[in-house]
Amino acid sequence: MIDEKMRSDLEKDLLGLGLASKEALVYLALLSLGLVGSSKIIAESGLHGQFVYQAIQTLEQKGLVQHVIQNGRKKFSAKPPSVLLNLIEQQRRTAETVVSQLQSVLTMPAPQQLEVFQGQDSYVAQEFELLEQASVGSELLVIGGLGDKFHSIMGEDIHTYNNRSIKKRIMIRYMGCESQREELKKIVSTRPNFKFRLLPGEFGGEVNTNIWPDCISYNIFGTPVNKITLRSKTIAESQRQFFETLWGMGKI
């Protein structure tokens, strides 16, 4: 536990490393609490909720705080204090290479956003969100396999999902393995704009990949189910090219 004197001293030290006062209080609170929701951070830090949310956002940008989504709610945790050394190193590099860093800003790739969704409810909600954000007539590419449990995870929501997908004229191309042939033929007979090709042998395991025009998702069908979504047009395009290579190798 951190006593008041130690907390005060640590707060001053964190201020010296470039953190704002409220950032320091939130970071110290998270070090003590572990993985928690925002309400516990508010109680531990003694700050107003608005200040806590602002501090969490800037701390995440600095790489000192991370979050996961559990049952539709964000949970936050502090990264190890050793990460603070990165701040010192970053300040040193900034002082030495201001000109080169300004030039690199001009050629930086598009921003990337990584989100993790854990549990069936969060998984289903994210699938609907990605579908809602997709443009009419978009194409979804899927690298599946034997471990694909999409339909069972979606449960009763699969009918609503398919109807919305059909209404938006979403084109789906699915890359599977030979043992999925009969199952995929049934989907073709009931779902418009669905095509598949198969690779010989068995593959897949518990992970498959969804490739949308501006993001990719890795579906990990473990217990609980996890979905990792990376929003980046550049990476999505790279994965699309990989898919096209597999598609060219596949059999109808």
C-alpha positions as CSV (number, residue, x, y, z in Angstrom):
1,M,0.0,0.0,0.0
2,I,1.1,3.6,-0.6
3,D,0.9,5.9,2.4
4,E,0.1,9.6,2.0
5,K,3.7,10.8,2.2
6,M,4.9,8.3,-0.3
7,R,2.0,9.1,-2.6
8,S,2.8,12.8,-2.4
9,D,6.5,12.2,-3.2
10,L,5.7,9.9,-6.1
11,E,3.2,12.4,-7.5
12,K,6.0,15.1,-7.4
13,D,8.4,12.7,-9.2
14,L,5.8,11.9,-11.9
15,L,5.3,15.6,-12.4
16,G,9.0,16.0,-12.9
17,L,8.8,13.3,-15.6
18,G,6.3,15.3,-17.6
19,L,3.0,14.0,-16.3
20,A,0.2,16.4,-15.4
21,S,-1.1,16.4,-11.8
22,K,-4.3,14.5,-12.6
23,E,-2.4,12.0,-14.8
24,A,-0.1,11.2,-11.9
25,L,-3.0,10.7,-9.5
26,V,-4.8,8.4,-11.9
27,Y,-1.7,6.4,-12.7
28,L,-0.9,5.9,-9.0
29,A,-4.5,4.8,-8.4
30,L,-4.3,2.2,-11.2
31,L,-1.0,0.8,-9.9
32,S,-2.8,0.1,-6.6
33,L,-6.0,-1.2,-8.1
34,G,-5.0,-3.4,-11.0
35,L,-7.6,-4.0,-13.7
36,V,-10.7,-2.0,-12.8
37,G,-13.5,0.1,-14.2
38,S,-13.6,3.9,-14.1
39,S,-15.8,4.1,-11.0
40,K,-13.1,2.6,-8.8
41,I,-10.5,4.9,-10.3
42,I,-12.6,7.9,-9.4
43,A,-13.0,6.7,-5.8
44,E,-9.3,5.9,-5.4
45,S,-8.0,9.1,-7.0
46,G,-10.5,11.5,-5.4
47,L,-10.9,13.2,-8.8
48,H,-14.1,14.2,-10.6
49,G,-15.2,11.7,-13.2
50,Q,-14.5,14.1,-16.1
51,F,-10.9,14.6,-15.0
52,V,-10.4,10.9,-14.6
53,Y,-11.6,10.1,-18.2
54,Q,-9.4,12.9,-19.6
55,A,-6.4,11.6,-17.7
56,I,-7.0,8.0,-18.8
57,Q,-7.1,9.1,-22.4
58,T,-3.8,11.0,-22.3
59,L,-2.2,8.2,-20.3
60,E,-3.2,5.7,-22.9
61,Q,-1.7,8.0,-25.5
62,K,1.6,8.0,-23.6
63,G,1.6,4.2,-23.3
64,L,1.2,4.2,-19.5
65,V,-2.4,2.8,-19.4
66,Q,-4.2,0.1,-21.4
67,H,-7.8,-1.2,-21.5
68,V,-9.8,-4.2,-22.5
69,I,-13.5,-4.6,-23.0
70,Q,-15.3,-7.1,-20.9
71,N,-19.0,-7.6,-21.2
72,G,-19.4,-4.4,-23.1
73,R,-17.5,-2.3,-20.4
74,K,-14.0,-0.9,-20.5
75,K,-11.6,-2.0,-17.8
76,F,-8.3,-0.2,-17.3
77,S,-4.9,-1.1,-15.9
78,A,-1.5,0.6,-15.5
79,K,1.4,-0.6,-17.5
80,P,4.6,-1.4,-15.6
81,P,6.5,1.6,-14.1
82,S,9.5,0.7,-16.2
83,V,7.5,2.2,-19.1
84,L,8.3,5.6,-17.6
85,L,11.9,5.2,-18.8
86,N,10.4,5.4,-22.3
87,L,9.2,8.9,-21.5
88,I,12.7,10.0,-20.5
89,E,14.2,8.5,-23.6
90,Q,11.5,10.1,-25.7
91,Q,12.2,13.6,-24.3
92,R,15.9,13.1,-25.0
93,R,15.3,12.1,-28.6
94,T,12.9,15.0,-29.1
95,A,15.6,17.4,-27.9
96,E,18.2,15.9,-30.2
97,T,16.2,15.3,-33.3
98,V,13.4,17.9,-33.6
99,V,13.9,18.5,-37.3
100,S,14.0,14.8,-38.3
101,Q,10.9,14.1,-36.2
102,L,9.0,16.9,-37.9
103,Q,9.9,15.4,-41.2
104,S,8.8,11.9,-40.2
105,V,5.4,13.3,-39.2
106,L,4.8,14.1,-42.8
107,T,5.3,10.5,-43.9
108,M,3.7,8.7,-41.0
109,P,1.2,5.9,-41.9
110,A,-2.5,6.4,-41.2
111,P,-3.4,6.1,-37.5
112,Q,-4.2,2.6,-36.3
113,Q,-6.7,1.7,-33.6
114,L,-6.6,-1.6,-31.8
115,E,-9.6,-2.9,-29.8
116,V,-10.1,-6.1,-27.9
117,F,-13.5,-7.5,-27.2
118,Q,-13.9,-10.4,-24.7
119,G,-17.0,-12.6,-24.1
120,Q,-20.0,-13.5,-26.3
121,D,-22.0,-10.3,-25.7
122,S,-19.0,-8.1,-26.6
123,Y,-18.2,-10.2,-29.7
124,V,-21.8,-10.1,-31.0
125,A,-22.0,-6.3,-30.4
126,Q,-18.8,-5.7,-32.4
127,E,-20.0,-7.9,-35.3
128,F,-23.1,-5.7,-35.6
129,E,-21.0,-2.5,-35.2
130,L,-18.7,-3.5,-38.1
131,L,-21.7,-4.4,-40.2
132,E,-23.4,-1.1,-39.5
133,Q,-20.2,0.9,-40.4
134,A,-19.7,-1.0,-43.7
135,S,-20.8,0.8,-46.8
136,V,-23.6,-0.6,-49.0
137,G,-22.1,-3.2,-51.4
138,S,-18.9,-3.7,-49.3
139,E,-17.0,-6.9,-49.5
140,L,-16.1,-9.0,-46.5
141,L,-13.3,-11.6,-46.9
142,V,-13.1,-14.4,-44.4
143,I,-10.2,-16.8,-43.9
144,G,-12.0,-19.6,-41.9
145,G,-11.3,-23.2,-41.3
146,L,-12.4,-26.1,-39.1
147,G,-12.5,-24.0,-35.9
148,D,-14.9,-21.4,-37.2
149,K,-17.7,-21.1,-34.6
150,F,-19.2,-17.8,-35.9
151,H,-22.7,-19.2,-36.2
152,S,-22.8,-20.8,-32.8
153,I,-21.3,-17.7,-31.1
154,M,-23.9,-15.4,-32.8
155,G,-26.7,-17.7,-31.6
156,E,-30.2,-16.4,-32.2
157,D,-28.8,-13.1,-33.4
158,I,-27.4,-14.7,-36.6
159,H,-30.8,-14.3,-38.4
160,T,-30.9,-10.6,-37.7
161,Y,-27.3,-10.2,-38.7
162,N,-27.8,-12.1,-42.0
163,N,-30.9,-10.1,-42.9
164,R,-29.1,-6.8,-42.3
165,S,-26.1,-8.0,-44.3
166,I,-28.3,-9.0,-47.2
167,K,-30.1,-5.7,-47.1
168,K,-26.8,-3.9,-47.3
169,R,-25.8,-6.1,-50.2
170,I,-22.6,-7.2,-48.4
171,M,-20.5,-9.5,-50.6
172,I,-18.8,-12.4,-48.8
173,R,-16.0,-14.5,-50.0
174,Y,-15.0,-17.3,-47.7
175,M,-11.7,-19.3,-47.8
176,G,-12.2,-22.7,-46.1
177,C,-11.0,-26.2,-46.2
178,E,-12.3,-29.3,-48.0
179,S,-14.1,-30.8,-45.0
180,Q,-16.3,-27.7,-44.9
181,R,-17.7,-28.2,-48.4
182,E,-21.2,-29.4,-47.5
183,E,-21.7,-26.8,-44.8
184,L,-20.6,-24.0,-47.1
185,K,-22.8,-25.3,-50.0
186,K,-25.8,-25.0,-47.7
187,I,-24.9,-21.3,-46.9
188,V,-24.6,-20.6,-50.7
189,S,-28.1,-21.9,-51.2
190,T,-29.7,-19.6,-48.6
191,R,-27.4,-16.6,-48.5
192,P,-27.2,-14.3,-51.6
193,N,-23.7,-12.9,-52.6
194,F,-21.8,-15.6,-50.8
195,K,-19.0,-17.4,-52.5
196,F,-16.4,-19.9,-51.2
197,R,-13.3,-21.7,-52.3
198,L,-11.4,-24.5,-50.5
199,L,-7.9,-25.4,-49.9
200,P,-6.8,-29.0,-49.6
201,G,-6.2,-30.5,-46.2
202,E,-7.4,-29.3,-42.8
203,F,-6.6,-25.9,-41.3
204,G,-8.1,-23.3,-39.1
205,G,-7.8,-24.1,-35.4
206,E,-9.6,-21.7,-33.2
207,V,-8.7,-18.5,-35.0
208,N,-10.1,-17.0,-38.2
209,T,-9.7,-13.7,-39.9
210,N,-12.3,-11.2,-41.2
211,I,-11.0,-8.5,-43.7
212,W,-13.2,-5.5,-44.2
213,P,-12.2,-2.6,-46.5
214,D,-10.8,-0.5,-43.7
215,C,-10.1,-3.0,-40.8
216,I,-9.3,-6.6,-40.0
217,S,-10.6,-8.7,-37.1
218,Y,-9.0,-11.8,-35.6
219,N,-11.7,-14.1,-34.0
220,I,-10.3,-16.3,-31.3
221,F,-12.9,-19.0,-30.6
222,G,-11.7,-20.0,-27.2
223,T,-13.3,-19.8,-23.8
224,P,-14.3,-17.0,-23.6
225,V,-14.4,-15.9,-27.2
226,N,-12.2,-12.9,-28.1
227,K,-12.2,-10.6,-31.0
228,I,-9.3,-8.3,-31.9
229,T,-10.1,-5.5,-34.3
230,L,-7.4,-3.4,-36.0
231,R,-8.6,-0.4,-37.9
232,S,-6.1,0.4,-40.6
233,K,-6.8,0.7,-44.3
234,T,-3.2,0.0,-45.1
235,I,-3.1,-3.2,-43.1
236,A,-6.5,-4.3,-44.4
237,E,-5.3,-3.8,-48.0
238,S,-2.2,-5.9,-47.3
239,Q,-4.4,-8.7,-45.8
240,R,-6.7,-8.4,-48.8
241,Q,-3.7,-9.1,-51.2
242,F,-2.8,-12.2,-49.1
243,F,-6.4,-13.4,-49.3
244,E,-6.4,-13.0,-53.1
245,T,-3.4,-15.2,-53.3
246,L,-5.2,-17.9,-51.3
247,W,-8.3,-17.4,-53.4
248,G,-6.3,-18.0,-56.6
249,M,-5.0,-21.3,-55.1
250,G,-8.4,-22.5,-53.9
251,K,-10.8,-24.9,-55.5
252,I,-14.5,-24.3,-56.2
